[in-house]
């Protein structure tokens, strides 16, 4: 066996280990190219042909299969209904007190814990507010009057 047999075997093993460590479809294509080149080395094929086979197989697999594999392996991020609540109006059903960290707002038939970024003492019950953002299970709101002034 030639030294190239061991070189391709080492490239194959390193490529597989890198792929196992990253799980990002980084080097699997080079592992396939190294496998083909290793098989050619086992049959005693010229080193230049082994190198050419490595480059061609790796390049072709990378070019033709990576987009297809990425399409099925990449997780799809599913937007939630929470994003739709931003910008909507709600009504304060428990006074929002920033210093105490209390308050609730009813938006779209659901009651949420609510906070405000504004330096106010209290947003009283019954006030109409606009949802600015959602953090966890808390809505950050501002009174409707102050949103009209902006």
C-alpha positions in Angstrom: 0.0 0.0 0.0 1.2 3.5 -0.9 1.5 6.5 1.4 -1.5 8.0 -0.5 -3.7 5.2 0.9 -3.0 6.5 4.4 -3.3 10.2 3.4 -6.8 9.6 2.0 -7.8 7.6 5.0 -6.6 10.4 7.3 -8.5 13.0 5.2 -11.6 10.8 5.4 -11.4 10.3 9.2 -10.7 14.0 9.8 -13.6 15.1 7.6 -16.0 12.8 9.4 -14.8 14.0 12.8 -15.2 17.6 11.7 -18.7 16.9 10.4 -19.6 15.1 13.6 -18.3 18.0 15.7 -20.1 20.7 13.7 -23.2 19.1 12.4 -23.4 21.9 9.8 -22.8 20.1 6.5 -19.3 21.5 6.4 -17.0 18.6 5.5 -19.2 15.6 4.6 -18.6 16.4 0.9 -14.8 16.1 1.4 -15.3 12.8 3.2 -17.0 11.4 0.1 -14.2 12.7 -2.1 -11.6 11.2 0.2 -13.4 7.8 0.2 -13.3 7.7 -3.6 -9.7 8.7 -3.7 -8.8 6.2 -1.0 -10.5 3.4 -3.1 -8.4 4.6 -6.1 -5.3 4.5 -4.0 -6.1 0.9 -2.9 -6.1 -0.1 -6.6 -2.8 1.7 -7.2 -4.2 4.5 -9.4 -1.8 7.4 -10.1 -1.7 10.1 -7.4 -2.7 12.9 -9.8 -5.8 11.0 -10.7 -6.6 10.4 -7.0 -6.2 14.2 -6.3 -8.3 15.0 -9.4 -11.0 12.6 -8.2 -11.0 14.1 -4.8 -11.5 17.6 -6.1 -14.1 16.6 -8.7 -16.2 14.3 -6.4 -16.1 16.8 -3.5 -16.9 19.8 -5.7 -19.7 18.1 -7.6 -21.3 16.8 -4.4 -21.0 20.2 -2.8 -22.4 22.0 -5.8 -25.3 19.6 -6.5 -26.4 18.1 -3.2 -25.7 20.8 -0.6 -28.7 23.0 -1.4 -31.0 20.0 -1.5 -29.7 18.6 1.8 -29.8 22.1 3.5 -33.4 22.4 2.4 -34.4 19.2 4.3 -32.0 19.5 7.3 -32.3 23.2 8.2 -35.0 23.6 10.8 -37.8 25.9 9.7 -38.6 28.7 12.2 -42.3 28.9 12.7 -43.6 32.4 13.5 -46.0 32.5 16.4 -49.2 34.3 16.9 -47.5 36.5 19.6 -45.8 38.5 16.8 -49.3 39.5 15.6 -50.1 41.1 18.9 -47.5 43.9 18.5 -49.1 47.2 17.6 -52.6 46.1 18.7 -54.6 47.9 21.3 -55.7 46.5 24.6 -57.4 47.6 27.8 -55.7 47.7 31.2 -57.7 45.3 33.5 -55.3 45.7 36.4 -53.5 48.9 37.0 -49.9 48.8 35.7 -47.5 49.9 38.4 -43.9 50.0 37.1 -42.3 50.2 40.6 -44.2 47.2 41.9 -44.0 45.3 38.7 -47.7 44.6 38.5 -50.4 45.1 35.9 -52.5 43.2 33.4 -53.8 44.0 29.9 -56.6 42.3 27.9 -55.7 42.1 24.2 -57.8 40.1 21.8 -59.7 38.3 24.5 -56.6 37.2 26.4 -55.2 38.6 29.6 -51.4 39.3 29.7 -49.0 40.5 32.4 -48.1 44.0 31.3 -45.3 46.5 31.9 -44.4 49.9 30.6 -41.1 51.6 29.7 -42.4 55.0 30.5 -41.6 56.7 33.8 -45.1 56.9 35.0 -46.4 56.2 38.5 -49.4 54.2 37.3 -51.4 53.4 34.2 -55.0 53.1 35.6 -57.5 50.4 35.0 -59.6 51.0 31.9 -56.9 52.9 30.0 -56.5 51.9 26.3 -52.9 51.0 25.6 -50.8 50.0 22.5 -48.6 46.9 22.6 -44.9 47.8 21.9 -43.3 44.4 22.2 -43.5 41.0 23.9 -40.8 39.7 26.2 -41.6 36.2 27.4 -45.2 36.3 28.7 -45.2 40.0 29.4 -46.4 42.8 27.1 -44.7 46.1 27.1 -47.3 48.8 26.5 -47.8 52.5 26.4 -51.0 54.5 26.8 -52.7 55.2 23.5 -52.6 59.0 24.0 -48.8 59.0 24.2 -48.5 56.9 21.0 -50.6 59.5 19.1 -48.2 62.3 20.2 -45.1 60.5 18.8 
